[in-house]
Amino acid sequence: HPTSWSQICIAGCMDGYLPQRQASMQVECARCSMKCLYCADTIDQCTSCYRPMFLHRQDCVPTCPDGFFGDEESQLCLPCDESCETCSGGASRHDCTACAAGLYLTPSSSTSTGISSSGDVAGDVVRVISGRCVASCSPGYVLDTSGDVRLRDGPTALQ
């Protein structure tokens, strides 16, 4: 009759399994948690994740927390630049979507919506999608009181 895998002596555990000492002092291979592709120390401490998850502090998460972005190549949550509160990680860790206190987002990617965050119609409103966080606005831009970035020389509202 066929031998089961649990009764064979092997040199080490297969990928996705972790050696664990049982009460009988026998070492057996335990499957890593379902969220982990590979694990270390315990079955819940992930060292890599199944796609599309990202590894953050030994856990596999669908989206990285604020201050981190999901790197598609490495599948790791990497830290944003310290000037960013949040970042998209598109081109780099400097691709901020919100800034740390006292800094302003200068656009590298934006859309002209014509509508401010307060709902006013304003043809010169630029909705910033991502950019760099700076201590002052880029030449040609000013920060208005609603937090929208406006073109300095454009009209202030549509008639």
Salt bridges, closest charged atoms under 4 A:
ASP59 OD1 - LYS35 NZ 2.73
ASP81 OD1 - ARG93 NH2 3.82
ASP81 OD1 - HIS94 ND1 3.12
ASP124 OD1 - ARG150 NH1 3.18
ASP144 OD2 - ARG150 NE 2.12
ASP148 OD1 - ARG127 NH1 2.54
